[in-house]
Amino acid sequence: MVRELRSEAGEPAGAASGADNPPPGDGRTRRRILQTALATGLVVGTSGWQAAEAMAAAAASPRKLRRPGSLPHPHLKAGTDTIPQIKHIVVLMMENHSYDNHLGMLGRAGADGFKLGSDGKPTAQNPYANGDIQHAFRMPTTCQLSGHPSQTWTDSHTQLAGGKLNGFVKSGSGPVAMGYWEKADLPFYYSLASAFPIADRYFCSVLGQTFPNRRYLLAATSMGMINDGVPDPLQYPKGGTIFDHLHHAGVSFADFYSPLDGFLPTPTAGLYPELLVKYAGEMHEIGRFFDEAKAGTLPGFCLVEPNYGSTSEEDPQNIADGEQFAAKVIDAVMTGPGWKNTLLIWTYDEHGGYYDHVVPPAAIAPDDIPPSVGSGDAYTGFKQYGFRVPCAIVSPWARRGYVSHKVFDHTSICALVEAKWNLPAMTYRDANANNMLDMLDLSSPAFLHPPKLARPLLDTDPSAAACSSSGPGTIPPPGSVSPPK
């Protein structure tokens, strides 16, 4: 999120099954216009052809799609709890990092990360406009540049480059897009992603910035929003929000936010401003989350928010601070008395402009609201996911040793919540999203006794904080650029 608000009930019809198979800051300057689009209006690469065909078939036969307002379990009453093993769903959504940027070097069997060369380094690369080649490189510190990379609507589509994925360096991101971190930099995250099930096809919901993606988490639509801007206080989704549906079903919920120094609180709920008025009693500062986790009294559903100025991992922050915050949240859940009935989802709102090697597949447009592009380009509208982001399920009921290759996005979290409490779908996107239940084994709690995870970097190496003052180092590092082939 910008630093302030100023100015599986089964596979869905038309699911993008082909995409399940792993294939072999500012951004104000518009670099290029996307050149290639399929006749169906869906931009995909070679790995996405099956997805395009499936979505085209679904569009031709809309009766095959679940509709907004429909229940995941139509034979049951709305509000019926279908997963009693889980009493608390916690969503910890960090900011602005792609799967490859954070987990590309994980090396977990079955997980689709970087392809490595004989030297053990990633073979990923991207060209400059002059033809020079920027090779993927380990970031020199855990700190980031200010204002780069970029994940604006235009820059994200430039990075996609019609499915060729060769526009990252040419975009407003610049060469830092090819930077990544590894286990030594993110020991807690790597430990978490090695112990619990992860999803290597979890995409952000839209090729754009934080605000539209977090709106999808709330309402399975951004209502046309494509970039970060001041939300219209009068704009409210026709199908309601996940908070509305939980409220109507009598399920407790909360948004635990971290106040931003010097500014008004910025909970995700504020992206639909009416929520702050309707549910003011469910907006709490982060300290209450830790109190309730310790007491075992967390609500049925909650969002847990970092400080968007210091611990969310957005540039130019030190990602070690974000890792330490996430570890504190996850430790609180795992050590609390409510652990045996809790499911925590760790993920990121969008890719932040960092490189990822998987082409985002086609998606179902949530509604008929077009992108608010002004005089800009609509590209494929909302018929395509954004880039991959990290995702893990932390729960006693998590499936041991599992890597999911199903296509998920933020509306899959909505679909999971809807499946549990049999809530009506808000848009076509969440109605037909995979609901993440494949990542659970509800027959037996494999992690009833939580695994011991590595401590975050700052707990074991306080010197990692130094770059917050001294800077992120030389980016790109010497030797990471080669002349054209």
N, C-alpha and C positions, 0 to 999 in steps of 0.2 A: 504494500500500500504506500502511496506517496506519504511523505512525512507529516502532512497536515491536510485538513479539508478546507482549503481556502477558497479561492475565487468563488436375489436372483429369483424372482419368481419365474425362472426359466429364461432361455434365450429370447430376446425380442425378435419379432418378425423383421426380416431384413437385416439381421445382425451382420457386422462386418467381419465375418469369420476369417477371411483371407489375411486380415491385419493381425490375427493372433499368432501367425507364424513369423518368428524373428527373421528379418531380412538380413542375405549374406552381409538505465536511466533516463536519457532524454530522447534521442532519436528524432530531432526536429528536421533533419535534412532528408528530403525524399530522394532516394538513390535511383530507383528504377521501377518500372511498372511490371507486374507479373505478366509473362508472355503466353503461358500455356494453360489452357483449360479444356477439359473434356467436354464433349457435346452435352453431357448431362449437367454441366455447370459445376462439377466437382473436380477440384484440383487434387491429383494424386500422382505418386510416382509408380514405378513398376510394382512395388510391394502393395500398392493400394488398388490395383485393378479389380480384384474380387470385391473389395469394399464398395467401389463405385458401382459395379454391376448389382450388388445387393441393394444398395440404396436407391439406385434407379428403379429396380423392380418394386421396391417398397413405395416409391413415389407414384408409380403407375398403379399400384393397388393399395390405396390408403386404408382400405378396410382391414388390411393385415396388421396395421399398427394399433397399439393401444392408444386411446384418446385421453386428452386432459380431462380430469374429473373422474376417471375410472379407477377402481380399486384393484390392487395387486391380487387380492383374494376376494373376488366378487361374491362368493358364497358365504362370506363372513361379514359381520357387522363392522362398519368403520370404527376404528379405535381398538379392535381386538388385538391383543398381544400374542403374536404368533411365535415369538422367540423368547420364552420366559427365562432361558439361561442367561440372557443379557438384560440387565436392568439399567445400565448407564452407557450411552454412546458419547464419547468425547472426541472432538475434532480439533487437532492441533495443526493449523495451517500456517506454515512459514512463508517466506517470500523469495521469488525471483531466482530460481536455480533449476536448470534442466537435469534430467536423469543422468546424462553423461557427465555433466559438470560435477555432480556430487557422487554418483555411484558407478560411473563408467569403469572405474578400476576395481570394483568390488571383487570380481573374479568368482562369484558364486555360481555353482553348477546350474545350468539351465537359464540363467539370467542374461539378458541381452545387453551387454555393455560394450566397451571399446573392443575392436579387433586389435590385437597386439602383434607387432613385428618381432623379428628374431632378437631384437635388442630389449624386448619387454616393454617397449613404449607404444602408445597408440599410433595406428597408421592414419588416423583421421587428419584431413587437411582441408584448407579452403583457400581460394585464390584472391589476390588483390586485384584491383581494376587494371593494373599494369601487367598482370600475368604472374607476378611473384607468388610463391606458395607459402602460406602460413601453416606450419605444422602444429598439431595439438601439443600443448606444453603444460607441465605442472606449474601452478601459480607459485611465485617465489615466496609469498607469505600467505597468511590467512586473511589479509586485508584486500580491499578491492579499490579500483579506480572510482572516481566520482563522476557520475553522469554517463558512464559506459560500463557494460554494454547497454544496448537499447532494445526494448520490446514493444515499441509502439505498433499500432496497426500496420502502418506502412512498412516499417523496418522488419516486422515479423514476416510479412509477405515477401519482402525482398530476400530475407533469409531462406524462406521456403523455395523461392526461385522455380516455381512450377513443378516442384517435386525433386529438383536436382540437388537441393540443399547446399548450393555453392554460393549463397549470397550473404553469409554471416559476416565475413570480413569486409565485404563491399558495403554492407549496411551501416547504419549509425552505430552499431556495436564496435566496429573496428577489430583489430587483432585480438583483443582480450576475449572475444567470443570463443576462441579456441583454448582458453585456459581451463584447467580442471584441478581438483584436489583429490587426494588419495587417503588411504587408511591412516597414515601418520599425521595427517592434518585434521581428520575427522574421526578419531578413534571411537567415540560413542556411537555416531551414526553408522559406521561400518559394522560395529558389534551388533547394533540393533537390526540392521539389514541382513546380517548373517544368521541371527538367531530366529527371527520371526518371519512369517511369510511376507513377501514383497510382490508388487505388481510391476512388471516391466512393459506394460501397455496402458499405463495410467497417463492420460493426456489432460492438459488443461482444457477448458471448455471452449475457448475462443482464441484465435491468433491475435492477441492484444494484451493490454496491460492488466494491472491488478484489479482495478474497480470492476470492469465488466466480468472478469473471471469470478470474483467474489460475489457478484450479483447472481451468477449461476448457482453458487452454493446456497444462496438464500432462496431463490425462486425459480431455478432452472431456465432462466432467461436473463439477458442484460437489458432487455427492452430497447435495443438499438445501440446502447453504449458500447463504444469500441476502445476508448482511451480513458485515462484518468482525468476527471474534471469534476466540477461541483455538481452533485446529484440534484436533479429537479425535485424540490420538496413535494410537488403535486403528482409526481409520477409514481404509480403503484401497479404491480402486476395483476392482470385480470384473474389469473388462477391463484392469487394469494402467494404467501411465502410459507416456508417450512415451519416457521414460528406460528403462523396462523393455524395451520392444520394440526400442529401439536396442541395448541391452546384449545381448539374445538374438541379434540379428543380427550382433554383432561390430562395430558402428559406434561410433566414439569420440564422446563428448559431454561437456559440462561446463556448470556454472552458475557464471558469474563474477559475484560479488556485491561490493557496496561496503559495508564495515562501517559500522555506525551508531554514531556517537560515544556512548560511555557505555552501550551496550547490546550484547547478543549479536548476531552476524551474522543477517541476515534475508533469506536467499535465497528466491526464489519456491518452490524445492523444499520448503521447510519447511512449506508449506501442506498437504502430505501428509507429516507428520513422519517416517514410516518411510523416506522417500527419503534423509533426511539420514544415516541409519544405513547403509542399503543401499549408497549411493553416496558415502560420505564422501570417497573419493579423487577424485571428480569435482567437488567443491565447492572453488572457488578464489577468492582475493581478486582484485579487479579489475586490479591491477598485472600479474598473470600474463597476462591477456587482451592487454594492450598489448605485452608481451614476445613472445607467440606470434604476434600479428598482424605484428609487425615481422620475425619470423623465418620467417613463412609456415607455421607449424606448428599452426594452429588445428584443433580437432577437427572431426569431421563435422557435428556440430550443437552449438550453444551458445546459452545465454541470457546476455545482458549486462545487468547491473542497475545503475541509478543509486543514489546514496545517498538513501534514502527520507526523510531529514531535511533535505536541502539541494538535491539536483539532480534530483529526480524530477518536479518541477513541480506537486506537490500543494500546495494552499493550506496555509499562507500564504506559500509560497516565491516567490522571484523567478524567473519562468519563464526569464529570461535566463541564469540559472545552469544550468538544465536544457538549454537550447539549446546552451550552450557545451560541456557534457558530451557531448551527442549528437554534436556536430560533431567532438569529439576521437575518439570511437569510430568514426565514419564515415570520418574522415580516415585513421585507422590502418588500416582495411580497404582503402580505395582506394589507399593508397600502399605497402601491403605487397606482398611478392613473391607472395602467394597470391591477389591480386586477380582474376586471370584466371579463377579457378575458384570465386569466392565469390558468394554471394547473401545480401544483408542485408535484413531486413524491419524497417522503422521503423513503429511504431504505438503505441497507447495502450491501457491496460487497460480503461478506461471513461470516460464523458463527464464525470464529476466534478460533475454537476448543472448544467452550462452548456447553454444552448439549442442545439437543432439543429432544422432545419425539415423533416426527413424522418421520416415515421412508420416506426418499426421494423416490418418485416414478420413474418409468422408464421415459426416455426422448428419443426424436428423435435425433440421431447423426446428427450434422450439416453438415458433409461432410465425406469424406473417409480418412481423415488424422488421423492416430492413435496417442495415447498419446506418448509423447517423454519421455519414461521411462528409456531409456538406458538398464541397466541390471535389472531394477526393474520390478514391476508387473503392467500390463495394467488393471487388474481387469475387469470391464465392459466397459472400454473405456469411451466414452462420451455419452453412452446410459442411463445415469442416472443423475438426478439432484443432486445438493449438498443439504445441510441442509437448513431449513427454516431461513429466516431473516425477521426483521420487515419491514412493508411497509404500507404507508398511502398515500391517495390522498388528496391534499389540493387545493381546487378550489371552486369558487362560484357555479360551476356546479357539485360538488361532491354530491353523493346520500346520503341524510340524514339517519342516523340510520342504515347504511348498513355494513355488514361484508361479504366480498367475500370469497367463498370457492373454487373458480376456481383455477386451477394450473397455476401459473405464474412463470417466471424466468426473468432474465435481458433482454432476447430477447423479452419478452412481451412489454418492453418499446420500443424496436425497432419496434415491430408490431403495437404499438399504433401510433408512428410517421409515419410509413408507411401507416396505415389506414387513418390518417388525410390528408396527402398530396399525397396519392395514389402513393407511391414509390415502386419500385421492391424489392422483398425479396432478402436477401444476401445469405442465406443458407437454408437448410431444417428446421433448428430449428426455425428461426424467421418466415418463411413462414407458419408454422403450430402452432405458439404460440398463446395462448389466448391474446387478445389485451387490456384488462383492461377496456373496455368501459362499462362493467356491473357496474362499480363503479361510473359512471356518470349518471346524469339525465339531458339530454340536452333540455328538454321541459321547464324547469324552474330553475333558479339559487337559490338553497336553501340557499346558504351562500353568497348572494350578499353583506350583511353586515357581515363581519367576526366575528366569535365568540370570546369572550374574553378568552384567554388561560392563564393558570398559568405561572408565571415567572420561568425561569430556576433556579436551586438550588443555583448557585453562586450569583444570583441577590438578593436572600433573605437570604442566609446564607453564607457569605464570608468565614466562618471557614471551609467550605467543601474543601477549597484549601489546608488546612494544611497537608493533607496526601501526597501531592505532594512532601513534604520534609521529613515528618516523616515515610512514608511508608504505605502500604496497610493494615496493621494489620495482625493478626494471621490467616493464611489460610492453612488448613481448621480450622474453629473455634472449640474450645473444645466442646465435646458432639455431634459432627456431624458424628462420625464414630462409628459403632457398629460391634460386632463380627459376624461371619458367622451364618446363621440360622441353 
